[in-house]
Amino acid sequence: MKINNLSFVILGIILVVFAFWSASDTSFSSLKGIEHQETLKKINQCENSKTDKSFETYMTISSQFDIDWSDCDLTGVVLRHVSLAGADLSGADLSGADLTGVNLVGADLSNAKLFGVDLRQADLYQANLEDAVLDGVDLRDTIMEDVNLNNASLKHAYIYKTILADTEFTNVDASYSNFCGQDLTKKIFHNTNLSGANLAHTKMQYTYLGNAILYETNFEESYLVGSDFSGNSLKKVNFKGSNLYSVNLKNSDLTEADLQNADFTNADLENANLTDAKIFGVDFTSAKINGANMNNVDKTKTDSFYEKSDTEMLQKYSNLSEKDFSNSKINNMDISESKFHKIDFSKSDMSNNKMAHVDFEGSDLSYTNLVNAELIGANLSGINLVGADLSGANLSNSNLSGANLKDAILDNSKLYGVDLTGAYLENTSFKKVDINGAKFNGAYMMGVSFENTDLRNANLQGIHMPGQNFKGLDLTGVNFQNAVLKDSNFENSNLTDANLDSAYLNSANFKNVDMTNVSLSNTDLGGADLTNANLNSAKIQNSFFKNAKIENVTIDEATTDSCFEQDLINRIICKIKLELNPDSPPYETNYEFRDNYSLRN
């Protein structure tokens, strides 16, 4: 059917009026626009603790007032695209919060806790993050120009396409963070912990890395021309295929480093230790190698000698610090209510121990046997639990925020009310686990096994689980709000009453899925396969369906808008809506945000 010219004129007028209306509607950047009830409740409690005027009273006067939320509990709040410029958030706990696109220009976040916070496309120009904990934070497309990161913790952070102009990483713990592809030219990483960090394909020309910790750091195929690594320990570093022209590696330790096909032309390797390094295909043209140790022989490893601590010191109510109990048999003990600060328990047998309410601050529990251990209410925040066996352990109400649980085993464990905000859970096993009330906000969970685990009504808000297999699982009532689930498989699963608002589900498989009464607001379903999906009574609003397969989808009594319709007029209206609303999908970006940014300082 042809549409006459008058229809096009009328449509054009409607779209222009709509565009002006949308552009003038700035509620998304005002505190008045907050609709998330739990967020409003926490802000109100915070305000009431500081003033005799309630938050609601403030809102009736103006949305532009000096914000003082210092030391407040704001865990899990949803403040997408809200303006918090100049706000005092010092000491606040924002763990698991959704701060996508938030204006934090000049904000004070010193000493704040931001485990697993989503800061994608947020503006932190000249923000103060000194002594802040940002473990597991998502900084994709984030403006971090001229930010104070002194003494901040950025472990397991996702620093991708981030604007870092005039920002120094002095005294920062960025171990195991992902800087892949980042431009770090002339950056200062003084006293920075980059052990295990992914710096592959980065540009680090003339970058200063004085006293940086670089154990097992990945620099594969990076551009490192003129950078200064002098005197650094670079054991097991990966420089494979990197350009190290004129790099200063004088007196550095490159033991067991992978240098294959790297370009060391004109580099300074005087007195460097290359024992057991892989040097196949390395170009040492004009390199200074006087005094360099290039012995490619088996090295007899000699561990540093530490006097073992007496295990009899471990008692109930103990208060110990900086002790070495590694490789020890300390099982079947009652050491509950204790404080163990900076204790090395690695590779020890601590099975069947009673350790309720133990504070493990700064301790190492990697590869420890914690089978059937009682850890109710324990503080394991930020702890290294890599490869630990927690099978059958009771971790109810414990704090595991920011903990590293890579390759850990939690089969048959009790996780009632446990806080896993911002935790790192790659290849972690969760078979037959009780997770009622557990918080996974902002946690990174890749390759996780949920075999025989009841995920109904689970709170997985803000979780990062790309490529996860949920095939055939009962996910009734699951909260996947703001979750990153690209390429995940939900085929034949039950997502009845699930919350998928603002989720990144690009290219996900939803074949034959029951999505009755599901919430799909601002959801990215580009390229997703929804063949034969049941969307009866679903709430579909402002979502992205480009290239999605929607054959044989049932939508009886569903609430939909122009973005779900496939005709030309609705597609045009949807396009305008998505362009004008900064909180709209799609969420995948290239480099346009970073490349089009104009420096302000």
LOTI-408771 format. One record per residue (C-alpha): x, y, z; residue in one letter. Coordinates in steps of 0.1 Angstrom, whole numbers, plus 5000, padded with zeros to 4 digits. Last residue first. Example, Ala and Ser with C-alpha at 12.3 -4.5 7.8 and 13.67 -1.06 7.14 Angstrom:
2
513749895071S/512349555078A/
END
This chain:
601
541952005310N/538751955290R/539951705265L/537551655235S/536051315231Y/535251195196N/537750915197D/536550785230R/532950765222F/533550655186E/535850365196Y/533350085190N/530250045211T/527949765222E/525149885245Y/522349905219P/520450025239P/518850325255S/519850515287D/521150815266P/517550875253N/517551085222L/518950825198E/516750545211L/513550745207K/514550865172I/515250505161K/511950385176C/509950645157I/511750545125I/511150175132R/507450245140N/507050415106I/508850145086L/506949845100D/508749595123Q/507149665157E/509149595189F/510649945190C/507350105185S/506049995219D/504949665235T/502849555264T/502049185261A/498449055263E/499348775239D/502848815226I/503648475210T/506848455189V/506548245158N/509548405141E/511248675162I/514848655150K/516748965160A/518549175134N/517749495153K/515649425184F/516649705208F/514349775237S/512450095246N/509649895263Q/508549535263I/506549425293K/505649065288A/502048935292S/502748655267N/506348655255L/506548285247N/509648225225A/509148025193N/512248185177T/513748455200L/517248445185D/519148755195A/520848975169G/520149285189G/518449205221L/519649505241D/517149565269T/515949925277N/512849765294S/512349395289L/510349275319S/509148905317V/505548835322N/505848505303T/509348455290M/509048075283D/512048005260V/511647805228N/514747965213K/516148235234F/519748235222N/521748555229A/523248755200S/523149075221N/521749015256L/523049325274Y/520549375302A/518849715307S/515749545322D/515949165321L/513749105351N/512348745351A/508648675357D/508848355337T/512348295324L/512047915319N/514847765298S/514347585264N/517347775249E/518848025273F/522348035257N/524548335263S/526048535234D/526048855254K/524948825290L/526049145306V/523549205334A/521849545339N/518849375355Q/519248995354F/516848935384N/515648575382V/511948535388G/511848185372T/515248085359L/514447715356D/517347585334L/517047415300G/520047585285K/521647835309F/525047825292N/527048145298Q/528648325268G/529048655286P/528348635324M/529048975339H/526449035367I/524649365371G/521749205389Q/522048835395L/519548825424N/518248465423A/514448425421N/514848065409R/518547975405L/518347635422D/521647465416T/521647115400N/524647205377E/525447575380F/528947555364S/530647885358V/532547945325G/532748315331M/531348485363M/532448845369Y/530448985398A/528749325393G/526049255418N/526148885429F/524248915461K/523048595478A/519548585493G/518948225484N/522148075469I/522047715480D/524647525459V/524147195441K/527047255417K/528547605419F/531947545403S/534147845395T/535647865360N/536048245364E/534448375396L/535848725403Y/533848895430A/532349245424G/529549185449T/529748825463L/527848905495D/526448585510V/522848595521G/522548215520Y/525648075503L/525647725517K/528147495498S/527247175480N/529847255453D/531847565460L/535047475441I/537447765432A/538947795397D/538948175401K/537548275434L/539148625437N/537248815463A/535849165455G/532949115479S/533148785497L/531448895529N/529848605548S/526048595554N/526048215550S/529448075540L/528747715551N/531347495534A/530247175516G/532947215490S/535047515496L/538147395477D/540347695470A/541747735434G/542048105438V/540748225471L/542748555473N/540748775496I/539049105486G/536349065512S/536648745531L/535048865563N/533348565579A/529648575588G/529248195587I/532548045577L/532047685589E/534447465569A/533047155552N/535947155527V/538247455532L/541347305516N/543447605505T/544547655470Y/544648035476S/543748145511L/546048445514D/545148705540S/544549075536G/541649085560E/540648735571F/538248845599D/536648535614V/532948555621H/532448175621A/535647985616M/534847635628K/537347415609N/536147105590N/538947145564S/541747395569M/544347195550D/546947455538S/547847545503K/547847915511S/547148015547F/549448315546D/548148565572I/547748935563K/545348995592H/543748705610F/541248825635K/539348555654S/535748495662E/536048125653S/539247925656I/537647595664D/539847325649M/539247025627N/542047125603N/545347295607I/547747095585K/550147345571S/551247425536N/551147805544S/550847905580F/553048215577D/552148505601K/551648875592E/548948935618S/547248755647L/544348815670N/543048485682S/539448465696Y/539448085692K/542947955689Q/545647945663L/548848015681M/549447645684E/550147655646T/553647785653D/554648015625S/557047875599K/560348065595E/560448195560Y/563148095536F/562748225501S/562047955477D/564947815457T/564147705422K/566947525405T/566947685371K/566947475340D/569347635314V/568947915289N/571748125303N/571148475289M/572448675318N/573049025305A/576449175314G/576649385283N/573449335263I/572949675247K/570649625217A/571849725182S/569749445167T/568349215194F/565349095173D/563748795191V/562648505169G/562848245197F/563748425230I/561848225256K/563348325289A/564948055310D/567448305325T/567048645310L/568548845338N/569349205327A/572849335334N/572549565304E/569449505285L/569049855269D/566949835238A/568249945204N/566149685186T/564349465212F/561549355188D/559549065202A/559248745182N/559148535213Q/559948725245L/558148495270D/559648565304A/561048275324E/563348515343T/563148865329L/564649045359D/565649405351S/569049555356N/568649775325K/565349705307L/565050055291N/563150025259V/564750155227S/562349945205Y/560249715226L/557549635200N/555749335212S/555348995195G/555448805228K/556249035257F/554548795283N/555948845318V/557048535336K/559248735359K/559449105351L/561049235383S/561849595375N/565349755377G/564749955345S/561249905329F/561150245312D/559150275280S/560850395248G/558650205224V/556149975242L/553649905215Y/551849585227S/551749255209E/551549055241E/552049275272F/550549025297N/551749065333T/552948745349E/554648945377Y/554749315368L/554849505401I/555749865392A/558750015409N/559150265380G/556750185352L/556950515331Y/555350495297T/557450625268Y/555150455243Q/552650235261M/550050155233K/548149845244T/547649525223H/547849315254A/547849485288L/546049215307N/546949235344A/548448935361G/550649155383S/549949525375L/550649655410N/551550025406T/554450175425N/554750445398H/552550365367F/552850705350I/551250725315K/553350855286K/551250655261T/548550445279L/546250395249D/544050095259Q/543849785236G/543449545266C/543549725299F/541949435318N/542649425355S/544449125371Y/546349345395S/545449715393A/546649805428D/547350175426V/550350355442N/550450605414T/548250535384F/548150885369E/545251045351T/546051325327D/544051165299A/542450835310L/539450805286I/538350445288T/538050225257K/538349925281Y/539349935318I/537449635332Y/538649615368A/539949285382H/541749475410K/541349845408L/542349955443S/543050325449A/546250445466N/546250765445N/543550745418L/542951125415N/541151175381V/542451415355D/540251255327E/538450935337M/535650945312I/534150595310T/533750415277D/534050085296R/534950135332L/533249825347D/534349785384V/535649455396G/537549605424D/536949975427L/538050035463V/538750405469A/541950525486D/541950845465E/539050845440L/538651215437N/536851315405A/538451555381Q/536351435352Y/534351125364L/531751115335D/530050775334A/529950595300Q/530050255318R/530350295355L/528849965366D/529949905402V/531549565410G/532949675444F/532650045447L/533650115483K/534450485489A/537650595506N/537650905484S/534650935462L/534551315461D/532751425429A/534351675406G/532351555376V/530351255387L/527651265359N/526250915358V/526250735324G/525850385340T/525950415378L/524350085386D/525450005421A/527049665432G/529049825459S/528150195465L/529450205501D/530050575509A/533350675525G/533450995505S/530351035484L/530351425485D/528651525453A/530351775429G/528451645399A/525851375409L/523751405378S/521651085371V/522350885340H/521550555357R/521150585394L/520250235405V/521350155440V/522949825448G/524849935479T/524150295489L/525050265526D/526150615535C/529650735546D/529251055526S/525951115509W/526251495508D/524651635477I/524652005474D/521352095458F/519852085423Q/516751875423S/514652155438S/512052235464I/509751935463T/512751705460M/514351845491Y/511251755511T/511251405497E/514951365508F/513851445544S/514751765562K/516151725597D/519551665582T/522351405580K/520751075590S/517551165571N/519551215539E/521050865541C/517750705549Q/516150885520N/518850785497I/518450415508K/514650425503K/514850595469L/517350335457T/515050055469E/512150205451Q/513850255417H/512050545402E/514650815402I/513651105378G/513551365405K/517351315410L/517751475376S/519651345346S/516851115334F/514351405339S/515851595310T/512751605288D/513551895264S/515151665239A/512251425240S/509651705234W/511751845206F/512051505189A/508351425194F/507451755178V/509751675149V/508451325146L/504751435145I/505551705119I/507351445097G/504451195100L/501951465089I/504151555060V/504551185050F/500851135052S/500351435030L/502751285004N/500650965000N/501550625015I/501450344990K/500050005000M/
END
